[in-house]
Amino acid sequence: MQFDLFSNDSNSTDSSQESPVNRQALNEAQYEAATHGSGPILVIAGAGSGKTRTLVYRMAHLIETNVAPESILLLTFTRRAAQEMLWRAGRLSNQSCSRVVGGTFHATSNMLLRRHGHHLGFGSGFTIIDRGDAEGIINLLKSSLGLSGAGKRFPSKRMIMNILSGSINKSRTVEDLVFDQHIHLSEFLDDLYRIQDHYTRFKIDHGLMDYDDLLVNWYRLLAESEEARHEVTSCFSHILVDEYQDTNQLQAQIVRLLAHGHDNVMVVGDDAQSIYSFRGADFYNIMRFPEQFPGTKIIKLEENYRSTQHILNLTNSIISCAEEKFTKTLFTSIKGGVKPVLFTSRNESAEARFVVDTIEELQEQGTNLSDIAVLFRSGFHSYKLEMELTSRYYDFEKRGGLKLTESAHIKDVLSFLRVLVNPWDNLSWNRILLQLDKVGPKTAQKILSTIRGSEDPFTELENFKPAPGWRDGYRKLIELMTRLRQQNLSPAGQFDLLMEYYGPVLEKIYYDDYPKRKKDIDQVGVLVAGYGDLQSFIDDTTLDPPETANETGLDNNEGGRLILSTIHSAKGLEWDVVFAIGLAEGRFPHQNATPGEQWEEERRLLYVAATRARKQLYLTYPQELVTHDRKFSRTVMSPFLREINPGLYEQQQKTSQNTGFGGTSEFHSPRPSRRNKPTSPKDSEFFPGMSVRHPFFGKGRVKNVPGPRRLEVAFDRHGDKILHLDYAKLEILV
């Protein structure tokens, strides 16, 4: 078992290195924090204000002022952060920091429990189990308690662990957590408590601790045994805590107990960047610190070394309206820069085109793709953008949330649609067949062997004789495929039929979190509705542009990869250019955010997004969203944007023209992109206002050219459709 406890083994004695008390190396606030004397200190470190540097100098200063290194305890949230700070402090202080105790909360707990756990009846030889081990034990308990087996529906081991662990990290009962976040599992509440009791006893009987036990037992060690508390607290005369806004209640209580007898605690964090309540982080820990440690000195780091003043002016405005905060105003000595841009688009497609067009312009001006990031509230908010990037052959990396085709339930849905356009797609057929009860891999392969070389796979599958045990399910599948192939069905109609069949399958296979997965699938339904033919949709959701682009001779690695990321996954990172998209009311804040704590965390989330930008910041939102039932809904900018003084940003406008949703759009047809796949000369033959005829939809008029090889056409009888020229056989009418 590898523990993430770190110390620094650097033995640097380079006399040319600067002294840690050198005022020239730190700004005034950093210097004051680093050289603080005794007693508690709270460092409110604004975004990009050098909090790590301050902690490093604080450590080095303590050592230089004859504080024994082994009496300093540094607590962080990542192994890497502890290692880096200890290494830097060692170099700075001209001596080794190998005796400083530094590491994550869990690693430090592991060390202390092995030394002092006997006070609670623990031997030093306990075994730490990881998440996989814990879920394995839960599975065994489910079986022994008769809660699993054929025909029984019960939460999975993963979901059970999420609930049990969540109750500890969020300091809530299992009952509260279930009724708040997993109401569809409330019928199993009594059994969940049974599993919790048996799981606790199992670990004790076998000398095991999971990650949550490390915190719980560390707290117990300090709270329940006066002798143990004295042994532990006497070891550390100074305690340093990084990212204090991310601590949960249990961790804050541990810090309070650790400082018993001296209160020499420095915690560093930013209340404005507290965005992880879903993991158990408690915003009020940092707000309550001065109350828990009377006499606390508060120092604010407000000089920013990352962003231009134009960006900081806007971010200061975002957080200034927070109900509870430590008031601070970020400033910088960085010269120049441009105001952030606020762009209002007609709909999400137009928003995506604006982002990609702007990225292309930035590249032409010399900005590398790796220096650009697009941030969003939730993973599915980037689906339209992903498809636009794919159509233009951009390479991108998505962080925090799966790409459209990566999650299992979306793969399930797409597999049905894929076989409609390619009946010989055995990979998709295999996925479909394995959803049937009593059909395993061997049976699926036996079925699929009948369509190899067949001229009509659907007919072969209809003639296949299923076994009695799975005959009914197979017949329902064949009936579905027959209905899906009706000639008069639009892609949206096919999707609706598919969901009548797949809805019950979704609930059965992914019972733990099917409500959440259903919302993802609803977004796919919205996307499908924008297509006139299924082949175009399938092509656009094949998110593997690098291979296709390489076939055209394009180098997608030039300048690195574009980053798409949820804001939660972007915290701590920075880019030259940041786009924050989807900033519409109902999406940001999240539509389920209630006034109070949830609403305020959403505000902080926007603040985190905006403070990731070094040079340029773009804020965008669509005026029209499509609901899960494919109805158009008008919306306005996020209330957080409405609070900002309009003088702090530029409102970018573009010439309008008709769109497929009525009204106007901000876009002309996109100019040819150097990344666009080469197209035939026929692209240029189409223009808005031209009359055309489609073999199925009939006569219509071109309304827009939204992208390469695509047309938006208003048909007399079938309304607005987006068509792909590679598949739509359009005739130009004179």
Long-range contacts (C-beta under 8 A, 24 or more apart in sequence): 1-127, 1-128, 3-103, 3-107, 3-110, 3-111, 3-128, 4-79, 4-82, 4-103, 4-104, 4-106, 4-107, 5-82, 5-101, 5-102, 5-103, 5-104, 5-107, 5-108, 5-110, 5-111, 6-79, 6-82, 6-83, 6-86, 6-102, 6-103, 6-107, 7-86, 7-97, 7-98, 7-99, 7-100, 7-101, 7-102, 8-83, 8-86, 8-87, 8-89, 8-90, 8-96, 8-97, 8-98, 8-100, 8-102, 9-96, 9-98, 10-87, 10-90, 10-91, 10-96, 10-97, 10-98, 11-90, 11-95, 11-96, 12-90, 12-91, 12-94, 12-95, 13-94, 13-95, 14-91, 14-94, 15-94, 17-91, 17-92, 17-94, 18-92, 19-64, 20-57, 20-60, 20-61, 20-64, 20-92, 20-93, 21-61, 21-64, 25-57, 26-53, 26-54, 26-57, 27-301, 27-303, 29-299, 29-300, 29-301, 29-302, 29-303, 30-54, 30-57, 30-301, 31-57, 32-299, 33-58, 33-266, 33-299, 33-301, 34-58, 34-60, 34-61, 35-61, 36-266, 36-297, 36-299, 38-262, 38-264, 39-263, 39-264, 39-295, 39-296, 39-297, 40-259, 40-263, 40-264, 40-265, 40-266, 40-289, 40-293, 40-295, 40-296, 40-297, 41-265, 41-266, 41-267, 41-296, 41-297, 41-298, 41-299, 42-244, 42-266, 42-267, 42-286, 42-289, 42-290, 42-293, 42-296, 42-297, 42-298, 42-299, 43-266, 43-267, 43-268, 43-269, 43-299, 43-300, 43-301, 44-269, 44-270, 44-271, 44-298, 44-299, 44-300, 44-301, 44-326, 44-328, 45-268, 45-269, 45-270, 45-301, 46-270, 46-272, 46-300, 46-301, 46-302, 46-304, 46-328, 46-330, 47-270, 47-272, 47-273, 47-304, 47-306, 47-307, 47-315, 47-330, 47-607, 47-608, 47-611, 48-304, 48-305, 48-306, 48-307, 48-330, 48-574, 48-611, 49-301, 49-302, 49-303, 49-304, 49-305, 49-330, 50-301, 50-303, 50-305, 51-242, 51-268, 51-269, 51-270, 51-301, 52-81, 52-84, 52-85, 52-88, 52-242, 54-268, 54-301, 55-85, 55-240, 55-242, 55-266, 55-268, 56-85, 56-88, 56-89, 56-92, 57-89, 57-92, 58-240, 58-266, 59-85, 59-86, 59-89, 59-93, 59-97, 59-100, 59-240, 60-89, 60-92, 60-93, 62-238, 63-89, 63-93, 63-95, 63-97, 63-100, 64-93, 67-237, 67-238, 68-99, 68-237, 69-96, 69-97, 69-98, 69-99, 69-100, 70-99, 70-100, 70-101, 70-235, 71-235, 71-236, 71-237, 71-238, 72-100, 72-101, 72-236, 72-237, 72-238, 72-239, 72-240, 73-101, 73-102, 73-108, 73-235, 73-236, 73-238, 73-239, 73-240, 73-258, 74-100, 74-101, 74-102, 74-103, 74-240, 74-242, 75-102, 75-103, 75-104, 75-105, 75-108, 75-239, 75-240, 75-241, 75-242, 75-255, 76-102, 76-103, 76-104, 76-242, 76-243, 77-104, 77-105, 77-242, 77-243, 77-246, 78-104, 79-103, 79-104, 79-107, 81-242, 85-242, 101-235, 101-236, 105-214, 105-215, 105-218, 105-251, 105-254, 106-211, 106-214, 106-215, 108-218, 109-214, 109-215, 109-217, 109-218, 110-214, 112-218, 112-221, 112-232, 113-209, 113-214, 113-217, 113-218, 113-221, 116-221, 116-228, 116-231, 116-232, 117-217, 117-221, 119-221, 119-225, 119-227, 119-228, 120-217, 120-220, 120-221, 120-224, 120-225, 120-228, 122-217, 123-207, 125-207, 126-207, 126-208, 126-209, 127-206, 127-207, 127-208, 127-209, 128-208, 128-209, 128-210, 128-211, 128-214, 129-203, 129-208, 129-209, 129-210, 130-210, 130-211, 131-161, 131-210, 131-211, 133-208, 133-210, 134-161, 134-210, 135-161, 137-199, 137-202, 137-203, 137-208, 138-195, 138-199, 141-195, 141-198, 141-199, 141-202, 142-195, 144-198, 145-191, 145-194, 145-195, 145-198, 147-191, 147-195, 153-508, 153-511, 154-188, 154-191, 155-185, 155-188, 155-192, 155-511, 155-512, 156-511, 156-512, 158-512, 159-185, 159-512, 159-513, 160-192, 160-195, 163-192, 164-192, 164-195, 164-196, 164-199, 164-212, 165-210, 165-211, 165-212, 166-280, 168-212, 168-215, 168-216, 168-250, 168-280, 169-212, 169-248, 169-250, 169-279, 169-280, 170-248, 170-280, 171-248, 171-249, 171-250, 171-280, 171-282, 184-514, 184-515, 185-512, 215-250, 215-251, 215-254, 216-250, 218-254, 219-250, 219-253, 219-254, 219-257, 222-254, 222-257, 222-258, 222-260, 223-253, 223-257, 229-257, 229-260, 232-258, 233-257, 233-258, 233-259, 233-260, 233-261, 233-262, 234-261, 237-262, 237-264, 238-264, 238-265, 238-266, 239-264, 239-265, 239-266, 240-265, 240-266, 240-267, 240-268, 241-265, 241-266, 241-267, 241-268, 241-269, 242-268, 242-269, 243-268, 243-269, 244-268, 244-269, 244-285, 244-286, 244-289, 245-269, 245-270, 245-271, 245-273, 245-274, 245-281, 245-283, 245-285, 245-286, 246-274, 246-276, 246-279, 246-281, 247-281, 247-282, 247-285, 248-279, 248-280, 248-281, 248-282, 248-285, 249-280, 249-282, 249-285, 251-285, 252-282, 252-285, 252-288, 252-292, 256-292, 256-293, 259-293, 263-293, 263-295, 265-293, 271-324, 271-325, 271-326, 272-319, 272-322, 272-325, 272-328, 272-604, 272-607, 272-608, 273-571, 273-604, 273-607, 273-608, 273-611, 274-601, 274-604, 275-567, 275-568, 275-571, 275-601, 275-604, 275-605, 275-608, 276-568, 277-597, 277-598, 277-601, 283-324, 283-597, 283-600, 283-601, 287-324, 287-326, 298-326, 300-326, 300-328, 302-328, 302-329, 302-330, 302-331, 303-330, 303-331, 303-332, 303-333, 304-330, 304-331, 304-332, 304-334, 305-332, 305-334, 306-332, 306-574, 306-611, 306-614, 307-332, 307-334, 307-611, 307-613, 307-614, 307-615, 308-332, 308-334, 308-336, 308-337, 308-338, 308-614, 308-615, 309-334, 309-337, 310-337, 310-338, 310-339, 310-340, 310-648, 311-337, 311-340, 311-610, 311-611, 311-613, 311-614, 311-615, 311-617, 313-648, 314-339, 314-340, 314-610, 314-617, 314-644, 314-648, 314-649, 315-607, 315-610, 315-611, 317-643, 317-644, 317-645, 317-648, 318-603, 318-606, 318-607, 318-610, 318-640, 318-643, 318-644, 319-603, 319-604, 319-607, 321-603, 321-640, 321-643, 322-600, 322-603, 322-604, 323-600, 324-600, 337-615, 338-615, 338-616, 338-650, 339-648, 339-649, 339-650, 340-610, 340-613, 340-616, 340-617, 340-618, 340-619, 340-648, 340-649, 340-650, 341-616, 341-617, 341-618, 341-619, 341-649, 341-650, 341-651, 341-652, 342-619, 342-620, 342-637, 342-641, 342-649, 342-650, 342-651, 342-652, 343-618, 343-619, 343-620, 343-621, 343-651, 343-652, 343-666, 344-620, 344-621, 344-622, 344-623, 344-637, 344-651, 344-666, 345-620, 345-621, 345-622, 345-623, 345-665, 345-666, 346-622, 346-623, 346-624, 346-659, 346-661, 346-663, 346-664, 346-665, 346-666, 347-622, 347-623, 347-624, 347-625, 347-626, 347-659, 347-661, 347-665, 348-384, 348-582, 348-622, 348-625, 348-626, 349-384, 349-388, 349-530, 349-706, 350-622, 350-659, 350-665, 350-666, 350-667, 351-384, 351-385, 351-581, 351-582, 351-620, 351-621, 351-622, 352-384, 352-385, 352-387, 352-388, 352-389, 353-388, 353-667, 353-670, 353-706, 353-707, 354-620, 354-654, 354-666, 354-667, 355-385, 355-388, 355-579, 355-581, 355-618, 355-620, 356-385, 356-388, 356-389, 356-392, 356-394, 357-667, 357-670, 358-579, 358-618, 359-394, 359-562, 360-392, 360-673, 360-674, 360-675, 362-577, 362-616, 363-559, 367-559, 367-576, 367-577, 368-559, 368-560, 369-394, 369-395, 369-558, 369-559, 369-560, 369-561, 369-562, 370-559, 370-560, 370-561, 370-562, 370-563, 371-560, 371-575, 371-576, 371-577, 372-562, 372-563, 372-575, 372-576, 372-577, 372-578, 372-579, 373-562, 373-563, 373-564, 373-565, 373-570, 373-573, 373-575, 373-577, 373-578, 373-579, 373-612, 374-562, 374-563, 374-564, 374-565, 374-578, 374-579, 374-581, 375-565, 375-566, 375-567, 375-570, 375-578, 375-579, 375-580, 375-581, 375-609, 375-612, 376-564, 376-565, 376-566, 376-567, 376-580, 376-581, 376-582, 377-566, 377-567, 377-582, 377-587, 377-588, 377-590, 377-605, 378-566, 378-587, 378-590, 379-566, 380-519, 380-520, 380-523, 381-581, 381-582, 381-587, 382-564, 382-581, 383-523, 383-524, 383-527, 384-527, 385-564, 385-581, 386-543, 386-564, 387-527, 387-540, 387-541, 387-543, 388-707, 389-545, 389-562, 390-540, 390-542, 390-543, 390-545, 391-540, 391-707, 391-708, 391-710, 392-673, 392-675, 392-676, 392-707, 392-708, 393-545, 393-548, 393-549, 393-552, 393-554, 393-556, 393-675, 393-676, 393-677, 394-545, 394-556, 394-562, 394-675, 395-545, 395-546, 395-549, 395-556, 395-557, 395-561, 395-562, 396-561, 396-562, 396-563, 396-564, 397-561, 397-562, 397-563, 397-564, 398-564, 398-565, 399-563, 399-564, 399-565, 399-566, 399-569, 399-570, 400-565, 400-566, 400-568, 400-569, 400-570, 401-566, 401-569, 403-543, 404-524, 404-541, 404-543, 405-541, 405-542, 405-543, 407-517, 407-520, 408-510, 409-506, 409-510, 409-517, 409-520, 409-521, 410-520, 410-521, 410-524, 412-502, 412-505, 412-506, 412-509, 413-498, 413-502, 413-521, 413-524, 414-524, 414-538, 414-541, 416-480, 416-484, 416-498, 416-502, 417-491, 417-494, 417-495, 417-498, 417-528, 417-534, 417-537, 417-538, 418-538, 419-457, 419-481, 420-481, 420-484, 420-485, 420-494, 420-534, 421-534, 421-535, 421-538, 423-451, 423-456, 423-457, 423-458, 424-451, 424-457, 426-451, 429-457, 432-477, 433-477, 435-505, 435-509, 436-470, 436-473, 436-474, 436-477, 437-469, 437-470, 437-473, 438-467, 438-469, 438-470, 438-473, 439-470, 439-473, 439-474, 443-467, 443-470, 458-482, 458-485, 476-501, 477-501, 490-532, 490-718, 491-528, 491-529, 491-531, 491-532, 491-533, 491-534, 491-537, 492-525, 492-528, 492-529, 492-630, 494-528, 494-534, 495-524, 495-525, 495-528, 495-529, 496-525, 499-525, 519-628, 522-628, 522-629, 523-628, 525-628, 525-630, 526-626, 526-627, 526-628, 526-630, 529-626, 529-630, 530-722, 531-721, 531-722, 531-724, 532-694, 532-697, 532-713, 532-721, 532-722, 532-723, 532-728, 533-723, 533-724, 533-727, 533-728, 535-724, 535-727, 536-710, 536-722, 536-723, 536-724, 536-726, 536-727, 536-728, 539-724, 539-726, 548-677, 549-675, 549-677, 552-677, 552-678, 554-675, 556-675, 567-605, 567-606, 567-608, 567-609, 568-605, 570-608, 570-609, 570-612, 571-608, 573-612, 574-612, 574-613, 574-614, 575-612, 575-613, 575-614, 576-613, 576-614, 576-615, 576-616, 577-613, 577-614, 577-615, 577-616, 577-617, 577-618, 578-609, 578-610, 578-612, 578-613, 578-616, 578-617, 578-618, 579-618, 579-620, 580-606, 580-609, 580-610, 580-617, 580-618, 580-619, 580-620, 581-620, 581-621, 582-620, 582-621, 582-622, 583-619, 583-620, 583-621, 583-637, 583-638, 583-640, 583-641, 584-621, 584-622, 584-623, 584-625, 584-635, 584-636, 584-637, 584-638, 585-635, 585-636, 585-637, 585-638, 585-639, 586-625, 586-633, 586-635, 587-621, 587-625, 587-635, 587-638, 588-621, 588-638, 588-640, 589-638, 589-639, 589-640, 602-640, 603-640, 606-638, 606-640, 619-649, 624-661, 632-661, 657-688, 657-704, 658-688, 658-703, 658-704, 659-703, 659-704, 659-712, 660-703, 660-704, 660-712, 660-714, 660-720, 660-721, 660-722, 661-720, 665-704, 667-704, 667-706, 669-704, 669-705, 669-706, 670-705, 670-706, 670-707, 670-708, 673-708, 676-708, 677-708, 677-709, 679-708, 679-709, 679-725, 682-725, 683-708, 683-709, 683-725, 685-732, 686-711, 686-725, 686-730, 686-732, 690-732, 691-732, 691-733, 692-730, 692-731, 692-732, 692-733, 693-730, 693-731, 693-733, 694-721, 694-723, 694-728, 694-729, 694-730, 694-731, 695-729, 697-721, 699-733
